[in-house]
Amino acid sequence: MDVPRYDVTSAPPRKPDERVVIVGIDEKDIEWVKQYPVPDEKIANHLALVRNKRVFLLLTIIY
Protein backbone atom coordinates (compact mmCIF):
# COMPACT_ATOMS: atom_id res chain seq x y z
CA MET A 1 0.00 0.00 0.00
CA ASP A 2 1.40 3.38 -0.98
CA VAL A 3 1.33 5.98 1.75
CA PRO A 4 1.34 9.62 0.64
CA ARG A 5 4.42 11.50 1.82
CA TYR A 6 5.47 15.09 2.05
CA ASP A 7 9.14 15.72 1.47
CA VAL A 8 10.03 18.71 3.62
CA THR A 9 13.50 18.91 2.08
CA SER A 10 12.04 19.87 -1.30
CA ALA A 11 9.69 22.53 0.07
CA PRO A 12 10.73 26.15 -0.30
CA PRO A 13 11.95 27.77 2.93
CA ARG A 14 9.22 29.50 4.90
CA LYS A 15 9.25 32.02 7.69
CA PRO A 16 8.58 30.25 11.02
CA ASP A 17 5.01 30.61 12.25
CA GLU A 18 5.14 32.82 15.34
CA ARG A 19 1.95 31.17 16.64
CA VAL A 20 3.85 27.93 17.32
CA VAL A 21 5.68 27.89 20.64
CA ILE A 22 7.83 25.13 22.11
CA VAL A 23 8.38 25.33 25.85
CA GLY A 24 11.18 23.23 27.27
CA ILE A 25 11.78 22.42 30.92
CA ASP A 26 15.28 21.14 31.53
CA GLU A 27 17.61 20.46 34.45
CA LYS A 28 18.42 24.16 34.96
CA ASP A 29 14.72 24.93 35.33
CA ILE A 30 14.25 22.07 37.77
CA GLU A 31 17.22 23.28 39.83
CA TRP A 32 15.75 26.81 39.84
CA VAL A 33 12.35 25.54 41.05
CA LYS A 34 14.08 23.20 43.54
CA GLN A 35 11.38 20.59 43.05
CA TYR A 36 10.96 17.53 40.88
CA PRO A 37 8.61 16.95 39.35
CA VAL A 38 7.92 20.63 38.71
CA PRO A 39 4.51 21.37 40.26
CA ASP A 40 1.67 21.67 37.76
CA GLU A 41 0.74 25.05 39.20
CA LYS A 42 4.17 26.50 38.35
CA ILE A 43 4.02 25.13 34.81
CA ALA A 44 0.45 26.40 34.36
CA ASN A 45 1.41 29.89 35.54
CA HIS A 46 4.20 30.13 32.98
CA LEU A 47 2.09 28.66 30.19
CA ALA A 48 -0.62 31.23 30.94
CA LEU A 49 1.87 33.94 29.94
CA VAL A 50 2.32 32.26 26.57
CA ARG A 51 -1.38 31.54 26.08
CA ASN A 52 -2.17 35.25 26.11
CA LYS A 53 -0.05 35.75 22.98
CA ARG A 54 -2.56 34.14 20.51
CA VAL A 55 -0.61 30.90 20.23
CA PHE A 56 -1.90 28.38 17.70
CA LEU A 57 0.14 25.36 18.83
CA LEU A 58 1.91 24.92 22.15
CA LEU A 59 4.28 22.04 22.83
CA THR A 60 5.65 21.44 26.30
CA ILE A 61 8.75 19.27 26.56
CA ILE A 62 10.08 18.15 29.93
CA TYR A 63 13.59 16.66 29.88
Order of alpha helices (4+ residues) and beta strands (2+ residues): beta-alpha-alpha-beta
